[in-house]
Amino acid sequence: MPRIITFNELRRIKDSLPDGSIHDIADKLNLSVQTVRNYFGGANYDSGTNMGVHIEPGPNGGLVVLDDPQILDMALEILEENK
């Protein structure tokens, strides 16, 4: 089920992850590291793909509709484990 989050919140989550977390998520999901970075707002599609992230302009950086929240859920789990 799609999830909606603000772009600023998505970036805050990414920036809060411990070092190496993007690589860990990529390894667990068999994705490229750049694909996971693109999920969090990156835009390098030469070495990564779009993972169903749709950005609509608006306050707080706009709204982001995530077709598959699996990467976000993994990031939130990592943050919870590191509290």
VODOKE-463039 format. One record per residue (C-alpha): residue number from 1; residue in three letters; chain; x, y, z. Coordinates in steps of 0.02 Angstrom, whole numbers, plus 50000, padded with zeros to 5 digits. Example, Ala and Ser with C-alpha at 12.3 -4.5 7.8 and 13.67 -1.06 7.14 Angstrom:
2
+-----+--------+--------+-------+-------+-------+
: num : residu : chaine :  east : north :    up :
+-----+--------+--------+-------+-------+-------+
:   1 :    ALA :      A : 50615 : 49775 : 50390 :
:   2 :    SER :      A : 50684 : 49947 : 50357 :
+-----+--------+--------+-------+-------+-------+
//
This chain:
83
+-----+--------+--------+-------+-------+-------+
: num : residu : chaine :  east : north :    up :
+-----+--------+--------+-------+-------+-------+
:   1 :    MET :      A : 50000 : 50000 : 50000 :
:   2 :    PRO :      A : 50072 : 50171 : 49954 :
:   3 :    ARG :      A : 50129 : 50287 : 50091 :
:   4 :    ILE :      A : 50134 : 50477 : 50091 :
:   5 :    ILE :      A : 50269 : 50576 : 50181 :
:   6 :    THR :      A : 50340 : 50751 : 50161 :
:   7 :    PHE :      A : 50503 : 50766 : 50065 :
:   8 :    ASN :      A : 50585 : 50853 : 50213 :
:   9 :    GLU :      A : 50536 : 50710 : 50330 :
:  10 :    LEU :      A : 50602 : 50581 : 50207 :
:  11 :    ARG :      A : 50769 : 50674 : 50198 :
:  12 :    ARG :      A : 50774 : 50692 : 50388 :
:  13 :    ILE :      A : 50755 : 50504 : 50406 :
:  14 :    LYS :      A : 50893 : 50472 : 50279 :
:  15 :    ASP :      A : 51009 : 50598 : 50362 :
:  16 :    SER :      A : 50976 : 50519 : 50533 :
:  17 :    LEU :      A : 51029 : 50344 : 50480 :
:  18 :    PRO :      A : 51193 : 50279 : 50551 :
:  19 :    ASP :      A : 51340 : 50264 : 50432 :
:  20 :    GLY :      A : 51326 : 50112 : 50319 :
:  21 :    SER :      A : 51137 : 50097 : 50333 :
:  22 :    ILE :      A : 51105 : 50137 : 50150 :
:  23 :    HIS :      A : 51225 : 49998 : 50102 :
:  24 :    ASP :      A : 51142 : 49877 : 50225 :
:  25 :    ILE :      A : 50969 : 49913 : 50154 :
:  26 :    ALA :      A : 51033 : 49893 : 49976 :
:  27 :    ASP :      A : 51116 : 49727 : 50019 :
:  28 :    LYS :      A : 50962 : 49657 : 50107 :
:  29 :    LEU :      A : 50848 : 49704 : 49961 :
:  30 :    ASN :      A : 50973 : 49659 : 49825 :
:  31 :    LEU :      A : 50969 : 49837 : 49756 :
:  32 :    SER :      A : 51107 : 49955 : 49706 :
:  33 :    VAL :      A : 51160 : 50081 : 49836 :
:  34 :    GLN :      A : 51116 : 50222 : 49715 :
:  35 :    THR :      A : 50939 : 50154 : 49697 :
:  36 :    VAL :      A : 50916 : 50167 : 49885 :
:  37 :    ARG :      A : 50989 : 50344 : 49882 :
:  38 :    ASN :      A : 50868 : 50390 : 49742 :
:  39 :    TYR :      A : 50725 : 50327 : 49851 :
:  40 :    PHE :      A : 50775 : 50457 : 49981 :
:  41 :    GLY :      A : 50777 : 50599 : 49855 :
:  42 :    GLY :      A : 50934 : 50570 : 49754 :
:  43 :    ALA :      A : 50928 : 50589 : 49566 :
:  44 :    ASN :      A : 51069 : 50485 : 49492 :
:  45 :    TYR :      A : 50978 : 50371 : 49372 :
:  46 :    ASP :      A : 51136 : 50323 : 49275 :
:  47 :    SER :      A : 51184 : 50196 : 49409 :
:  48 :    GLY :      A : 51019 : 50179 : 49503 :
:  49 :    THR :      A : 50834 : 50167 : 49466 :
:  50 :    ASN :      A : 50674 : 50250 : 49525 :
:  51 :    MET :      A : 50586 : 50145 : 49657 :
:  52 :    GLY :      A : 50410 : 50215 : 49635 :
:  53 :    VAL :      A : 50441 : 50382 : 49717 :
:  54 :    HIS :      A : 50325 : 50522 : 49660 :
:  55 :    ILE :      A : 50355 : 50700 : 49722 :
:  56 :    GLU :      A : 50217 : 50831 : 49720 :
:  57 :    PRO :      A : 50268 : 51013 : 49754 :
:  58 :    GLY :      A : 50207 : 51092 : 49915 :
:  59 :    PRO :      A : 50256 : 51145 : 50091 :
:  60 :    ASN :      A : 50397 : 51052 : 50181 :
:  61 :    GLY :      A : 50477 : 51007 : 50016 :
:  62 :    GLY :      A : 50316 : 50937 : 49948 :
:  63 :    LEU :      A : 50230 : 50770 : 49969 :
:  64 :    VAL :      A : 50312 : 50608 : 49920 :
:  65 :    VAL :      A : 50205 : 50458 : 49874 :
:  66 :    LEU :      A : 50301 : 50297 : 49899 :
:  67 :    ASP :      A : 50227 : 50153 : 49798 :
:  68 :    ASP :      A : 50320 : 50027 : 49906 :
:  69 :    PRO :      A : 50369 : 50085 : 50082 :
:  70 :    GLN :      A : 50486 : 49937 : 50113 :
:  71 :    ILE :      A : 50645 : 50042 : 50107 :
:  72 :    LEU :      A : 50567 : 50174 : 50221 :
:  73 :    ASP :      A : 50509 : 50039 : 50343 :
:  74 :    MET :      A : 50684 : 49966 : 50350 :
:  75 :    ALA :      A : 50758 : 50138 : 50382 :
:  76 :    LEU :      A : 50634 : 50170 : 50523 :
:  77 :    GLU :      A : 50677 : 50000 : 50600 :
:  78 :    ILE :      A : 50862 : 50044 : 50596 :
:  79 :    LEU :      A : 50826 : 50211 : 50680 :
:  80 :    GLU :      A : 50721 : 50125 : 50814 :
:  81 :    GLU :      A : 50858 : 49997 : 50847 :
:  82 :    ASN :      A : 50986 : 50136 : 50868 :
:  83 :    LYS :      A : 50890 : 50241 : 50993 :
+-----+--------+--------+-------+-------+-------+
//
